[in-house]
């Protein structure tokens, strides 16, 4: 499509829609535009259906994820990784399998939607049987990073528990391939059809085969190690490269590092959520960093040089004579980089000067200050060079 449409517009829901309303809207769009419904259409209709289905799926993949939805609501398309949307490289699969994966195993058949004869779990209008491609579940985990790690990027070892193919049976669920039989009830399709006669004519609906649980096959001698599932639970460590500049709450998708799928299907993904550890001295806003430097009254009057703790080392900053409390010194390119080069480049470091006023003085110090109290240099005068300071604080009120 030439231009992306707003995800809420695609699913025809309000921005205040609940998770259930978004789910229902996507179910409606998926049933309307799934390519299985348009196998007998013209080439133009098939192309339109494919584009609409991809568009609705991308919208749902963002709006159904609370983290992605929050970033999209705040930043639009730039706030989400739209390039990592639904993967259709292996085909669209059948519509009922898609909806069952999205809305739970209790979703069965299309009888409640008027009965769409001729498409669904494996059968097209031409009677072909499709091979179901299983998809493993995603794994969501968190990784805590310091600002120093965020500044340079880092590789982390993340330990997770996940399903892997059983080594004893090779993920088949049985050691002998001959023990895998085609389900006699559904003939391998995973579904059984039902014909209903009504006042409106004859309709055909499909439901999941109860004998094989929708898998289309039966294992007669299941593997003892995995119980016939083809999967075993393992605790494993994954190396994850985290780019520089990531922010708290950002999610990284590591393709294929989630749970393994039954019957040697496609692995799920590992979703890594960034958690930023607060820095003891620095504060962050976007790519910029902020630091408060406290100096004495005499240093503010006479000028001085201060040490600023940046993420790549300590830097010297010059404080000019007569610097006022609240003045800000800018150190260019001493902030954080943008993620993977996107954005406005490297941020800056802003150093706010705070002049410390002593509460207790010795007799000698008080006498010295008393002599300077009436000095013209120590008398506030907006007409002199510090007029801008008076105007600044006047505008605050």
N, C-alpha and C positions, 0 to 999 in steps of 0.2 A: 504494500500500500504506500501511496505517495507520502502521506503524513500520518503520524501517530495520533490516534484519538485518545482523549481522556479515558482512563480505565473505568471510571464510574459511568461515563457515557456509554462505553462498550457494553457493560453489563446492565445498563439502564437501572441504576440504583442511585440513591442519594448519598452524599458524603457522610451522612449520619447513619447509614445502613448498618445493621448488626451483622455479626459473622454468619448467622443462620440466613439472613436475607441475601447476603452475598453468595452464599452457597446455593441457595434456591435459584437465584438469578443465573448463576453459571450452569446449573443443571438444565435450565430451560434453554439457554443458548447452545449448550453442548448437544442436546437432543435435536435442536433445530438445524445446526450446521454441521454435524458430524458427517464426514464423507460417505459413510455407509448408507446414509439416507439419499444420497445423490448419485448412486451408481448408474442409474438409468437416465440421468440428466444430460444436458448438452455439455460440451467442453467448457463453455463459458460459465454455466451453472456450477460445474464441478470445481472450477478454479475459484469462483466466488465463495463457495462453501468452504474450501480449504483455507482461504485467507481469513474468513470470518471465524472459523474454528480456532485457528492459530491465535488470532487477535483476542478472542474470548479467553483462551487458555492462558495466554500471557498476563491478561488482566487479573485473572483469578489467582495465578501464582504469586502475584504481588499483594493483592488485597486480602488474601486469606492468611498471609503471614503478618502477624502483628508488628514485627520489627520493620519489614519492608513497607508495610502500609503507613507506618508513622513517618518514615523517611520520604515516601512519595507524597504524603499530605503536606510535608514541610518544604521539600525541595523539588517536587515534580519528577520528571523522568531522570534528571541528573542525580537524584537521591537513591535510585535503585539500579542494580545491574541488569538492565533490560536485555543485555546481550546473553545473559545466562538464564534465559527463560526456558519454557518447555522444549525438550529435545524430541524432534519428530524424525530423526534420522533413521529410525528403525520402523517407520510406518506409524499410522495412527492407532493401530489396534482396533478391537471391536468396541462398540459404544457401551455395551453393558459392563464389560470389564473395566472400562474407564470410569464409569459412574460408580461401580462397586468399590473401586480403589479410593475414590474421592469421598464417597458418602457412607461407606461402611458395608459390611457383608450382608446386612439385612436388606439391601437394595436388590431386588430380584425381579427380572422380567420387565415388560413394558405394559402389562395389563392395566395398570393404574393410569396410563397415559394414552389410552385409546387403542392400544394394540398395534404396533408397527410390524406387520408381517413382512418377512423376507430380509430382515437385517438384525444384527445383534451378535451374541456371543460366538461367533465362529461361522455363522452361515450368512452368505450374501444372497441377493435375489437370484443369483444363478446357481445356488446350492453348493458353492464351494465351501470347504472347511478351512478356516484359517488356523495357523499354529499360534497359540497364545504365548506371548513373550512376557515372562514374569519380571517384575522390578522389585529389587530389594528396598527395604525401608531406609530412610535417611537417619543419620545420627547427629544430634545437636549437642555441642559441647562449648565450654568457655575457656579462654586463655587470658591470663593476666599479664599485662606488659607495663614496664616502666616507660617514662618519657624518653629515657636514653635509648631504649630498644626501639621505640616508635620512631625516633629521629633517624636511625640508620637502617631499620628493617632487621629482621632476625629470623632464624630458623629454630622452631620449637619441636621438642619431642612430646607428642600428645598420646597418652595411653588411654585406650578405649576397649570396651568389650563389644564384640560384634559377631554375627553369624558368619561362618565361613563354610565352604564346601567340605563335606565329610571326607577325610582322606581314605577311609576304608572302602567306601563305595564310589568315590569320585563324584559325589554330589547327585548320584542317580536315585538314591534311596534304597538300593539293593545291590548286592555284589554281582549278581548275574542279570544281564540285560534281558534274558529270556523270562525272568520273573515279572517283567512289566507287561501287563496285558491291556489291550484296548477295552475300555468300559463297554460291556455289552448293552447297557441301557441307553446310552447316548451316542454310541458308535464313535466315541472319541471327540465329539464336539464340546462336551462339557455342559450341554444344555439339552433339554427336551422341549418339544413344541406342544402346544395345546390349541386345539381348534374350538372356537366358540361360535355358535349360531345365535343370532339375535335379530331384532326387528330391523337393524341396520345392515344386515348381511352377515357374511362369514368372515371372521377375523382370526388371525393366528398370532399367538404370543409365545414367549419363551421363558423358561425358568431354569434355575441351576439344577443340574442332575444331582439327586440326593444320594445316588449310589457311589459316585466318585468325588462328590463335593465340588464339581465344576472343573476338575482337572483333566477329565477325558481319559484317564487311565487308572489302573488299579495295580498296586504292588502286592504280589501274592506272598513274597518272602522278604519282608523288610529287613534292612540292615540293623544289626543289634546296636551299633555305635550311635546311630542317629535316629533310630526308631522309624525309619522310612521317610523322614523329612528331607534327607540329603544335606542337612545342615548341622553343624556343631558350634557351640559357643566358645570363643577364644578371647583371651586378653592380649592385645597387641599394641605396639607402639608405632605411630605414624609420624614421619617427619613432615612438618608443614612450614613452608616458606611464607613469612608474613611481610608484605611490602612496607616500606617506610611511609609514614604519614597517616596511618590508619587512626580512626577515632573510636571513642567509647561507644559501644552499641553496634558498630559496623559488623556485618556478617560476611565471611569469606566462604565460598563454596569450593570444596575439594572433590572433584568428580571421581566417582567410582570407589571412594574410600569408606562408604557406609556399609550397611548389612549386605551380605550376599543374598541373591534371590534363589528361591527354590528351583530345582531342575536346571541349574547352571544358566540362569537368566542374567539380566543386567544388574550389576551392583547399584545400591543406593549411593547417596553422596554424604560427605562429612561436612556439616555446617558449623563453622568455627565463629563464635561470637567474641568480639574484642571487648575486654574489660580493662580500662586504663587505671593504673595505680596512681593515686594522688602523689604529687611531688612535694617534698617538704618546703621548698623555697619558691618554686615557680608555679604560675597559674597559666592555663591554656584557654584560648578562645580561637577556634578554627586552627589556622596555621601559625598564629601569633602567640608569643609567650610574654608574660608580665612578671616583673620582679620589683619588690619594694626595697630601696636602699636607704638606711637611716644614717644621717651625718650630723655632726655637731654644729652649733651655731657659728663657731669660729670658722669651720670649714666652709659653711654656706657663705659667710661674709668674705673670706679671703680666697676661696676656691681650693679645690683639692683634686685628687685622682682616686677613684674607687675601683675595687675589684668586683666584676659582675660574673657570677657563676652561670655560664652558658652550658649547653648540653655537650659541646665538643671541647670544653676546657674553660679556663678563667680568662676573661678579657678585661682590659683596663678602659675605663671611661672617664673623661675629663669633666669635672664640675666647675663651671665658670664662676668667678667671683660675683657675689650678689645673687646667687641662685635662691629662688623662693621655694618654700615648702610646697609640694604638689607639682613642681616642674617635672617634665618627662623628657628623658634622653632616649633617643631611638638608635638601636644598633641594627643596621640593615642585614638581612639574610641570616640572622642568628635565631630564627624561629624554626618551624618544622616544615619539611617538604610536603608537596601535594602527593596524594596517593597515585602511584604509577604515572606520574607526570601530568595528571589532570588537575585543572584548577589554575590558580594564579601564581604558581611557582612557590619558592621558599618564603616563609613568613618572616617577620621581624621580631626583635626583642625590645620591649618597652620597659625602661627603668624609671620608676617613679621615685622622686627624691622626697624624703620625709626629714624635716629638720627637727632634731631632738632638743627640747627646752629643759634645762635642768631645774629641779624643784628646790634644791638646797645649795646654798653658796656659802663660802667662808666670808669672814668679815672683810678680808682684803679684796676678795672678788666683788663683793657688794660695793665697796668704796670705789673700786675702779669703774664699775658700771654706772654708779651715781655720777661720776665725773663726766661720763659720756652721754648720760641721759639727755642733757640739753644741747648736745652737739647737733649741728645741722644735719650731719650724716645719719644720725639715729632718729631724726624726726620725720615721720611720714609726711610726704608732700606729693600729691597727685600730679603736680605740674612738672615734676622732674622726670627722669628716664623711666621710673617705675610706674608711670601712669597706666600702662597696660595691665599691671597687676591689680590696681584698684578697679579698673573697668571689668576685669575678669570676675572678681568676687562680687561686684555690684550686680552683674547679670545673673548670678546664682539666685539672688533673692528677688 
